[in-house]
Amino acid sequence: MKTRLGLIGAATIGAALLRAQTPAPQTTPAPVPRTGVEGRALEFDFPSIEIGVAEYDEGPTGATVFYFPKGVVATVDVRGGAPATVNTDALRLSYPSAFVDAISFAGGSSYGLAAATGVADGIKTERAGSGAWGNIATVAGAIIFDLGGRRFNTVTPDYDLGRAALRARRRNSFPLGNRGAGRFTTQGGYFGDSLRQNSGQGGAFRQVGTTKIAVFTVVNALGTVVDRRGRIVRCGRATVTGCGTIAERIARKVATVGSPARAERGSSDSVPGVPTESTTLTLVVTNQKLAYWALQRLAVQVHASLARALQPFNTENDGDVLFAVSTDEVDNQSLSEPDLGLIASEVAWDAVLSSVPEALPPRSITRANVDAGTLDQYSGEYSLSPAVRVQVRREGTRLLIQGAEQVGIYLRKGVPSELIPTSSADFVIDNPRGDRLRFDRDASGAVTGFTINSGTWPVAATRIR
């Protein structure tokens, strides 16, 4: 027995020594929630709603929380072919009581549903931890897909970000554009990369008599945003007057259906291999007292109307979800349910239009003169993630970038793209989107990597040789 115990002890000591000699794996610092936002915001008068946003710049990604201090009656309408939601089954039970405390929208695909748990736990903390039935926090939510082709890390909204968004809430203000859950959204990819543009979250408000109607949306649509004159709102860096109409774009698309060239490309003009997972999340809030069935019909009517503002809409690649809630405060007899739905539908269109970020200034197409020696300094291999690498090389006076595989929405598989210099360090990728790329240097002047679209939607790469 002593011998057996001795062998076990020796094995245990040996394993401990081996662990001590094995270097600990390097850990990536945890992302830090940012709740201070700047830029455009919708200012409105609806004190029964409190809204908070929080973001991880390391993603970039974010979460948006709508908190109702007195609770709301809520319904849901799920239309998209790829939804991901939490606690929506409870909203289909027709209970007339105001038992929903908050709605959570987040990026991060299904991982982002964890933000809703953080929101619920934050509410529990604020309620002094009471376990009484009436004090249990009910949070419903949904997410968008903002991973994959647009960024190459795995930073996603989580419990901590949900709590941070709840703590940051305030009344009567809603950040617009690339904020919160809309931090890294896109729209328009169905029609090809020239129309695949960044979008964001939008909001609009209207009051009719005593009835208040607010609509908030996170636009991450496969379809493109369309204004009331049928014009495509954003394509590349062109203004709304230079993008053409949706009717023209659809006619062009229909004409290619079934063509051999299209069959080779696939079912969409999007670059093969690029993820097209898309979703538009919407919340309609009114203070009008409504029976549960009327609130559900409001959700259906408004959701259907969004097919005017986003075309196409509710595709198999979209996870579209709309929540409708009532704070149950006024009884405006002069406003019928269909009229309320009509007005709310117009407010929803306004909300979608406000989601598009302000246009960046046109990119300079003036080619800068950069000497061969400087271009050679940029030549090398770069890592966007452990699984995604690209090569940069000089050919004569041109600098080319290429990935062995598809590099998201930025580079085609196996096809080199020119980096057109606009300064000694700044370049424009010769792709349909015209993405910007800037090489980074350390204090000694050595090239350490590059950043695509530095600013709100940065995608960073590290030089590995």
C-alpha positions as CSV (number, residue, x, y, z in Angstrom):
1,M,0.0,0.0,0.0
2,K,2.8,2.3,0.8
3,T,4.3,1.7,-2.7
4,R,1.0,2.4,-4.4
5,L,0.5,5.7,-2.4
6,G,4.1,6.6,-3.2
7,L,3.5,6.2,-6.9
8,I,0.4,8.2,-6.7
9,G,2.2,10.9,-4.8
10,A,5.1,11.0,-7.2
11,A,2.7,11.2,-10.2
12,T,0.9,14.1,-8.5
13,I,4.2,15.9,-7.7
14,G,5.4,15.3,-11.3
15,A,2.2,16.7,-12.7
16,A,2.5,19.8,-10.5
17,L,6.1,20.4,-11.6
18,L,5.0,20.0,-15.2
19,R,2.3,22.6,-14.7
20,A,4.7,24.9,-13.0
21,Q,7.2,24.6,-16.0
22,T,4.5,25.1,-18.6
23,P,4.0,28.8,-19.4
24,A,0.5,30.1,-18.6
25,P,-1.5,30.8,-21.8
26,Q,-1.6,34.5,-22.7
27,T,-5.0,36.0,-21.9
28,T,-6.6,38.9,-23.8
29,P,-7.6,41.8,-21.5
30,A,-11.4,41.8,-20.9
31,P,-13.2,44.5,-22.9
32,V,-14.2,47.6,-21.1
33,P,-17.8,48.9,-21.4
34,R,-18.1,52.4,-22.7
35,T,-21.3,54.3,-22.0
36,G,-20.4,57.8,-22.9
37,V,-21.7,58.5,-26.4
38,E,-21.5,61.4,-28.7
39,G,-23.1,62.4,-32.0
40,R,-26.7,62.6,-33.1
41,A,-29.5,61.8,-30.8
42,L,-33.3,61.8,-30.9
43,E,-34.8,64.1,-28.3
44,F,-38.4,63.4,-27.4
45,D,-41.0,63.7,-24.6
46,F,-41.9,60.2,-23.3
47,P,-40.7,60.0,-19.6
48,S,-42.1,56.4,-19.2
49,I,-39.1,55.1,-21.2
50,E,-35.5,55.1,-20.0
51,I,-32.8,54.2,-22.6
52,G,-29.3,53.1,-22.0
53,V,-26.5,52.2,-24.4
54,A,-23.1,50.5,-23.8
55,E,-20.4,49.5,-26.2
56,Y,-17.2,47.5,-26.4
57,D,-14.8,49.5,-28.6
58,E,-12.7,46.3,-28.7
59,G,-15.4,44.7,-31.0
60,P,-16.7,47.1,-31.9
61,T,-20.2,46.0,-30.7
62,G,-22.8,47.1,-28.3
63,A,-26.1,46.9,-26.5
64,T,-29.2,49.1,-26.2
65,V,-31.6,48.7,-23.3
66,F,-35.2,50.1,-23.0
67,Y,-36.3,50.1,-19.4
68,F,-39.9,50.8,-18.2
69,P,-40.0,51.7,-14.5
70,K,-43.7,50.8,-14.1
71,G,-43.7,47.8,-16.5
72,V,-45.4,47.4,-19.8
73,V,-47.8,45.1,-21.7
74,A,-45.8,43.7,-24.5
75,T,-46.2,41.6,-27.7
76,V,-43.8,40.4,-30.3
77,D,-43.9,39.7,-34.1
78,V,-41.1,37.5,-35.5
79,R,-40.8,37.6,-39.2
80,G,-37.2,36.9,-40.2
81,G,-35.9,33.5,-41.2
82,A,-33.0,33.5,-38.7
83,P,-34.2,35.1,-35.4
84,A,-32.5,34.8,-32.0
85,T,-34.6,36.0,-29.1
86,V,-35.0,35.6,-25.3
87,N,-38.2,35.4,-23.3
88,T,-40.5,36.0,-26.3
89,D,-42.7,33.0,-25.6
90,A,-44.0,34.7,-22.5
91,L,-45.2,37.6,-24.7
92,R,-47.4,35.3,-26.7
93,L,-49.6,34.2,-23.8
94,S,-52.0,37.1,-24.0
95,Y,-51.5,38.2,-20.4
96,P,-52.9,41.8,-20.1
97,S,-50.7,42.6,-17.1
98,A,-47.7,45.0,-17.3
99,F,-45.1,42.4,-16.4
100,V,-42.3,43.3,-18.8
101,D,-39.6,45.5,-17.4
102,A,-37.2,45.9,-20.2
103,I,-36.3,45.1,-23.8
104,S,-32.7,44.3,-24.7
105,F,-31.2,44.7,-28.2
106,A,-27.6,43.6,-28.7
107,G,-25.0,42.6,-31.2
108,G,-22.9,39.4,-31.0
109,S,-25.3,37.0,-32.5
110,S,-26.7,34.4,-30.0
111,Y,-23.9,35.2,-27.6
112,G,-25.3,38.7,-27.2
113,L,-28.4,37.3,-25.6
114,A,-26.3,37.3,-22.4
115,A,-26.8,41.0,-22.3
116,A,-30.5,40.5,-21.4
117,T,-29.4,38.5,-18.3
118,G,-27.2,41.3,-17.2
119,V,-30.1,43.7,-17.6
120,A,-32.3,41.5,-15.5
121,D,-29.7,41.1,-12.8
122,G,-29.1,44.8,-12.7
123,I,-32.8,45.4,-12.2
124,K,-32.8,42.8,-9.4
125,T,-29.9,44.7,-7.7
126,E,-31.8,48.0,-7.9
127,R,-34.9,46.4,-6.3
128,A,-32.8,45.4,-3.2
129,G,-32.9,41.7,-4.1
130,S,-36.5,41.1,-3.2
131,G,-37.7,37.7,-4.4
132,A,-41.4,38.6,-4.3
133,W,-43.3,37.6,-7.4
134,G,-44.1,41.2,-8.4
135,N,-40.4,42.1,-8.1
136,I,-39.0,39.5,-10.5
137,A,-37.4,41.3,-13.5
138,T,-38.8,40.2,-16.9
139,V,-36.5,41.2,-19.8
140,A,-37.2,40.2,-23.4
141,G,-34.7,40.7,-26.1
142,A,-33.2,39.9,-29.5
143,I,-29.8,40.2,-31.1
144,I,-28.2,41.0,-34.5
145,F,-25.3,39.3,-36.2
146,D,-22.3,41.7,-36.3
147,L,-19.5,39.2,-36.4
148,G,-17.9,37.3,-39.3
149,G,-17.3,39.2,-42.5
150,R,-17.2,42.7,-41.0
151,R,-14.9,42.0,-38.1
152,F,-12.6,39.1,-37.1
153,N,-12.6,39.0,-33.3
154,T,-15.0,37.3,-31.0
155,V,-15.8,40.2,-28.6
156,T,-19.5,40.1,-28.0
157,P,-22.0,41.8,-25.7
158,D,-22.3,40.0,-22.4
159,Y,-23.7,40.1,-18.9
160,D,-21.4,43.0,-17.9
161,L,-22.3,45.1,-21.0
162,G,-26.0,44.6,-20.3
163,R,-25.6,45.8,-16.7
164,A,-23.6,48.8,-17.9
165,A,-26.3,49.8,-20.5
166,L,-28.9,49.6,-17.8
167,R,-26.9,51.8,-15.4
168,A,-26.3,54.4,-18.2
169,R,-30.0,54.8,-19.0
170,R,-31.7,58.2,-19.2
171,R,-35.0,59.7,-20.3
172,N,-36.1,61.4,-23.5
173,S,-32.9,60.9,-25.5
174,F,-31.9,58.1,-27.9
175,P,-28.5,58.0,-29.6
176,L,-28.7,57.6,-33.4
177,G,-26.5,56.0,-36.0
178,N,-23.6,53.7,-35.1
179,R,-24.3,53.6,-31.3
180,G,-25.3,50.8,-28.9
181,A,-26.6,47.7,-30.6
182,G,-26.2,49.5,-33.9
183,R,-22.4,50.0,-33.5
184,F,-21.3,47.7,-36.3
185,T,-24.4,47.2,-38.4
186,T,-24.7,47.1,-42.2
187,Q,-27.4,47.3,-44.8
188,G,-27.8,46.7,-48.5
189,G,-25.6,43.7,-49.0
190,Y,-28.3,41.9,-51.1
191,F,-27.5,44.1,-54.0
192,G,-23.7,43.6,-53.8
193,D,-20.8,45.2,-52.1
194,S,-21.2,48.7,-53.6
195,L,-24.5,48.9,-51.6
196,R,-23.3,47.1,-48.5
197,Q,-22.9,50.1,-46.3
198,N,-22.7,50.8,-42.6
199,S,-26.0,51.6,-40.9
200,G,-26.9,51.9,-37.2
201,Q,-29.8,52.4,-34.8
202,G,-32.6,54.9,-35.5
203,G,-35.5,56.4,-33.7
204,A,-38.5,58.7,-34.2
205,F,-41.3,60.1,-32.2
206,R,-44.8,61.6,-32.8
207,Q,-47.6,62.7,-30.6
208,V,-51.3,62.8,-31.7
209,G,-53.4,64.4,-29.0
210,T,-52.6,62.7,-25.8
211,T,-51.2,59.6,-27.6
212,K,-47.4,59.2,-27.8
213,I,-45.8,56.9,-30.3
214,A,-42.0,56.2,-30.3
215,V,-40.3,53.7,-32.6
216,F,-36.7,52.5,-32.2
217,T,-34.9,50.3,-34.6
218,V,-31.5,48.6,-35.1
219,V,-31.0,48.2,-38.9
220,N,-28.7,45.3,-39.8
221,A,-30.7,44.4,-43.0
222,L,-29.9,42.3,-46.0
223,G,-32.0,44.8,-47.9
224,T,-31.2,48.5,-48.5
225,V,-32.7,51.6,-46.9
226,V,-35.2,53.4,-49.2
227,D,-36.6,56.9,-48.7
228,R,-40.2,57.9,-49.4
229,R,-39.3,58.9,-53.0
230,G,-38.1,55.4,-53.7
231,R,-34.4,56.4,-53.7
232,I,-31.6,54.3,-52.2
233,V,-30.3,56.3,-49.3
234,R,-26.6,55.2,-49.3
235,C,-24.3,53.6,-51.8
236,G,-20.5,53.9,-51.5
237,R,-19.8,57.6,-50.8
238,A,-22.5,58.8,-53.1
239,T,-25.3,61.1,-51.8
240,V,-28.9,60.1,-51.9
241,T,-29.3,61.7,-55.4
242,G,-26.5,59.5,-56.8
243,C,-27.6,56.1,-55.8
244,G,-30.6,55.6,-58.1
245,T,-34.0,54.2,-57.2
246,I,-34.9,50.9,-55.6
247,A,-37.1,50.1,-58.6
248,E,-34.1,50.4,-61.0
249,R,-32.0,48.2,-58.7
250,I,-34.7,45.5,-58.4
251,A,-35.3,45.5,-62.2
252,R,-31.6,45.0,-62.7
253,K,-31.6,42.2,-60.2
254,V,-34.6,40.5,-61.7
255,A,-33.1,40.6,-65.2
256,T,-30.2,38.5,-64.0
257,V,-32.2,35.8,-62.2
258,G,-31.4,32.4,-63.8
259,S,-28.5,33.7,-65.9
260,P,-25.5,31.4,-66.1
261,A,-23.2,34.1,-64.8
262,R,-25.5,34.6,-61.8
263,A,-25.7,30.9,-61.2
264,E,-21.9,30.8,-60.9
265,R,-21.9,33.6,-58.4
266,G,-24.7,32.2,-56.3
267,S,-28.1,33.5,-55.3
268,S,-26.9,37.0,-54.5
269,D,-24.6,39.5,-56.1
270,S,-22.8,39.5,-52.7
271,V,-19.3,38.1,-52.8
272,P,-19.4,34.3,-52.4
273,G,-18.5,33.2,-48.9
274,V,-19.3,36.5,-47.2
275,P,-21.8,36.0,-44.4
276,T,-25.2,37.7,-45.1
277,E,-26.7,37.1,-41.7
278,S,-28.8,40.1,-41.1
279,T,-31.5,41.3,-38.8
280,T,-33.6,44.4,-38.1
281,L,-34.8,44.8,-34.5
282,T,-37.7,47.2,-33.8
283,L,-39.5,48.4,-30.7
284,V,-42.8,50.3,-30.9
285,V,-43.8,52.1,-27.7
286,T,-47.2,53.9,-27.1
287,N,-48.9,55.2,-24.1
288,Q,-52.3,54.4,-25.6
289,K,-54.3,51.8,-23.7
290,L,-54.8,48.8,-25.9
291,A,-56.3,45.3,-25.5
292,Y,-53.7,42.6,-26.0
293,W,-55.1,41.7,-29.4
294,A,-55.0,45.3,-30.5
295,L,-51.4,45.6,-29.4
296,Q,-50.5,42.5,-31.3
297,R,-52.2,43.8,-34.5
298,L,-50.2,47.0,-34.1
299,A,-47.0,45.0,-34.0
300,V,-48.0,43.1,-37.2
301,Q,-49.1,46.2,-39.0
302,V,-46.0,48.2,-38.3
303,H,-43.7,45.3,-39.0
304,A,-45.3,44.7,-42.4
305,S,-44.9,48.4,-43.2
306,L,-41.2,48.2,-42.8
307,A,-41.0,46.4,-46.2
308,R,-41.3,49.9,-47.7
309,A,-38.3,51.3,-45.9
310,L,-36.1,48.2,-46.3
311,Q,-36.1,46.3,-49.5
312,P,-36.1,43.3,-49.6
313,F,-37.3,42.6,-46.1
314,N,-38.0,39.5,-44.0
315,T,-35.7,37.3,-46.1
316,E,-34.3,33.9,-45.0
317,N,-31.1,35.7,-44.1
318,D,-32.9,38.2,-41.8
319,G,-33.8,37.6,-38.2
320,D,-36.3,40.4,-38.1
321,V,-38.2,40.9,-34.8
322,L,-40.5,43.7,-33.7
323,F,-41.7,44.3,-30.1
324,A,-44.8,46.5,-29.4
325,V,-45.4,47.7,-25.9
326,S,-48.0,49.9,-24.2
327,T,-47.3,51.9,-21.0
328,D,-51.2,51.9,-20.7
329,E,-51.5,55.6,-19.7
330,V,-54.1,57.3,-21.9
331,D,-57.4,56.4,-23.6
332,N,-57.6,58.5,-26.7
333,Q,-61.0,57.6,-28.1
334,S,-60.5,59.7,-31.2
335,L,-57.7,57.5,-32.4
336,S,-58.7,54.1,-33.8
337,E,-56.5,51.1,-33.8
338,P,-55.9,51.2,-37.6
339,D,-55.1,54.9,-37.5
340,L,-52.7,54.3,-34.7
341,G,-51.0,51.6,-36.8
342,L,-50.9,53.9,-39.8
343,I,-49.2,56.7,-37.9
344,A,-46.8,54.3,-36.1
345,S,-45.8,52.8,-39.5
346,E,-44.8,56.3,-40.7
347,V,-42.9,56.9,-37.5
348,A,-41.1,53.5,-38.1
349,W,-40.1,54.6,-41.6
350,D,-38.6,57.8,-40.1
351,A,-36.8,55.7,-37.5
352,V,-35.2,53.6,-40.3
353,L,-34.1,56.7,-42.2
354,S,-32.5,58.1,-39.1
355,S,-30.4,55.0,-38.6
356,V,-28.1,55.7,-41.5
357,P,-24.9,57.4,-40.1
358,E,-23.9,60.8,-41.4
359,A,-22.1,60.4,-44.7
360,L,-18.3,60.5,-44.5
361,P,-16.6,63.0,-46.8
362,P,-15.8,61.6,-50.2
363,R,-12.6,59.7,-50.4
364,S,-9.8,61.4,-52.2
365,I,-9.0,59.6,-55.5
366,T,-5.9,61.7,-56.0
367,R,-3.1,59.2,-56.0
368,A,-0.2,60.2,-53.9
369,N,3.4,59.6,-55.0
370,V,4.9,57.1,-52.6
371,D,8.4,55.9,-53.3
372,A,9.2,52.2,-53.7
373,G,11.3,52.1,-50.5
374,T,8.3,53.2,-48.4
375,L,6.0,50.7,-50.2
376,D,8.6,47.9,-49.4
377,Q,8.3,48.7,-45.7
378,Y,4.6,47.8,-45.9
379,S,5.3,44.4,-47.7
380,G,4.7,41.4,-45.4
381,E,2.2,39.2,-43.8
382,Y,-0.5,40.5,-41.5
383,S,-3.0,38.8,-39.1
384,L,-6.5,40.0,-38.7
385,S,-7.3,37.0,-36.4
386,P,-5.7,33.6,-35.7
387,A,-7.6,32.3,-38.7
388,V,-7.4,35.2,-41.1
389,R,-4.1,36.4,-42.7
390,V,-3.3,38.6,-45.6
391,Q,-0.2,39.4,-47.7
392,V,0.9,42.8,-48.8
393,R,3.4,43.1,-51.6
394,R,4.8,45.7,-54.0
395,E,4.6,45.2,-57.7
396,G,6.4,48.0,-59.5
397,T,4.8,51.2,-58.3
398,R,1.7,49.5,-57.0
399,L,1.0,48.0,-53.5
400,L,-1.3,45.0,-53.5
401,I,-3.1,43.2,-50.7
402,Q,-4.5,39.7,-50.9
403,G,-5.9,36.9,-48.7
404,A,-5.7,33.2,-49.4
405,E,-9.3,33.0,-48.2
406,Q,-12.2,35.4,-48.4
407,V,-11.5,38.4,-46.1
408,G,-15.0,39.4,-45.1
409,I,-16.5,42.2,-47.0
410,Y,-13.1,43.7,-47.7
411,L,-11.1,41.4,-50.0
412,R,-12.1,38.6,-52.5
413,K,-10.6,35.2,-52.1
414,G,-7.3,34.8,-53.9
415,V,-7.8,38.1,-55.9
416,P,-5.3,40.9,-55.2
417,S,-6.7,44.4,-54.6
418,E,-4.6,47.5,-55.1
419,L,-4.0,49.8,-52.2
420,I,-4.3,53.2,-53.7
421,P,-2.1,55.7,-51.8
422,T,-3.6,59.0,-50.7
423,S,-0.6,59.8,-48.5
424,S,2.5,58.0,-47.4
425,A,0.6,55.9,-44.8
426,D,-3.0,56.2,-46.0
427,F,-4.6,54.0,-48.7
428,V,-7.9,53.2,-50.3
429,I,-8.7,49.6,-51.0
430,D,-9.7,49.2,-54.6
431,N,-12.9,47.3,-53.8
432,P,-16.6,48.2,-54.4
433,R,-16.8,49.8,-50.9
434,G,-13.6,51.8,-51.2
435,D,-12.6,51.0,-47.6
436,R,-9.7,53.0,-46.1
437,L,-6.5,51.4,-44.8
438,R,-3.8,53.1,-42.7
439,F,-0.5,51.5,-41.8
440,D,0.6,51.7,-38.2
441,R,4.1,52.3,-36.9
442,D,5.7,52.0,-33.5
443,A,7.9,54.7,-31.8
444,S,11.0,53.4,-33.7
445,G,9.2,53.8,-37.1
446,A,8.7,50.1,-37.7
447,V,5.5,49.0,-39.4
448,T,3.5,47.1,-36.8
449,G,0.2,46.5,-38.6
450,F,-2.7,48.3,-40.2
451,T,-6.2,49.5,-39.5
452,I,-9.1,49.3,-41.9
453,N,-11.7,52.2,-41.5
454,S,-10.1,53.6,-38.4
455,G,-12.7,55.5,-36.3
456,T,-16.1,54.1,-35.5
457,W,-15.7,50.8,-37.4
458,P,-12.0,49.8,-37.0
459,V,-10.7,46.5,-38.1
460,A,-7.1,46.0,-36.9
461,A,-4.4,43.7,-38.2
462,T,-1.0,42.9,-36.7
463,R,2.1,42.4,-38.7
464,I,3.6,38.9,-38.2
465,R,6.5,39.1,-40.6
